Amino acid sequence: MSTGHPQVRHDSAMPTSAGAGLLSASVTRALAYPGATVREPMLLGDLDHAPGRISDIDLGARTPVLALGSNGSATTLRAKLRVADVSPVVPLFPALVTGLVLTHSAHVSLGGYVAATPLEHRHGAARCVMAWLTRAQLAALDASEPNYVRRSASIERYPLSVLDGPTPPRFWLYRSIWGVLTTNGRPLRLRPQAALHVALTHDRAVAARLPLGDPVAVVRRLRLASSRQWLRQHWSCSGQACVDGLDLAG
């Protein structure tokens, strides 16, 4: 799942030194997608203040959301909540969900990367993070995901193993509205962006349009609205966007 980043001009543009520094940092974040996910139970909070203890939080007043992709990164989640000006205090528990795997969505995010989305897989499993959100936090996360819809899932269909935390009977997760990206008829499992670029070289149309041998240049090119729109439409029209097969409720 994605965060927005400012678009940049054509690759040949010469940014100022300050602009170049910002560009470098944001490109690095895009290439590092989905970022470092939470590996131990923690109470997310403001960087300048200790948030307290997980045991002090009333989880019954919060909504369980299975964070996939970058939403499982403490840095990304904190940034999204800060932008929305809501409390950053969120209990986070590493989890393992079975019955699905993480793949790439058949669209490009504003940051120039191809984000994650879940896919039904009977024998699959995916590492993720269980986040317990307030109503305001949930609204903020919904607003940050224009290419996804939030749906409810049951642990009977998708069993959960939560590290040192409660297992709710139902939970929410985000699925892409654009479908799952495939290549040669097979869904592409979630991988680093540079590795994804290599996987895209089989498509002559994509290879002719993007400098796939240069990850930084690819991210810059994909930050152009025209490139993002073309690639999304190309994947859809060429049959490379497939349904995720998830059994979810609205």
C-alpha positions, 0 to 999 in steps of 0.5 A: 500500500502507498504514500503520495510524493510530489511529481518531478519534471522530465529527467533532463531538468536540472533541479536546485541543490536543495531540490536535488536533495529532496528528490534523492531522498524521495526516490530512495524511499520509492525504491525502498518500498514498502519500507521496514515493517514492524517486527515486534509489538509496539505502540506507535506515537509521536517521535518527540514523546513517549506514547505510553504502553499498549496495555493502557489502550482500550482496543475495544474502542478501536478497529483492527486493520491488517496493514499490508505493504507500506502501511506496515511501516511505522515511519509511513503510518506515522507520516500519514497520521501526521499529515491528517493531523490526527493522533499518531498513537496506534498499537501495532502487532506483527502478524501472519495471515494465511490464505493470501499472498502479497503481490503488486497492484496493476497501477503506479502510485504518485511516488513512482512505485508499484504498490502492494495488494493482497491476492487469494492463495490457498496455500499462501501466507503473508507477514503483515501488521495488525493495527488498531485504529481510532475512528479518526485514524481510520478515516485518515488511512482511508483518505490516503488510499485513493487506489484501494477500497477497505473491506472486512475479512474473517479469520475463518477464511484467512486465519491469523497468528498475531504476535503477543496481541489479540486476534479479532474474529474479523478485521479490515484490509485494503485491496486495489481497485485496479487488480493484481499485476501479472506477467506471462499470466502469473501474478507478480509476488511483491518484490523490491522495485528494482527487481520489479523493473527487471520483471517488466522487461519482458513487455516490449511496450513497457521496455520501449517507454521506460529506462528499465535498466536505471531504477532511479530514472524509472521512478522519476519517469513514473512520477509523471501523470502521463506515464502512470496513466499510460502504464495502468491502461496498458496493463488493463488493456493487455490483460495483465491486470487480474482479479485478486480472488479475495472473499471479502465483505463490504 
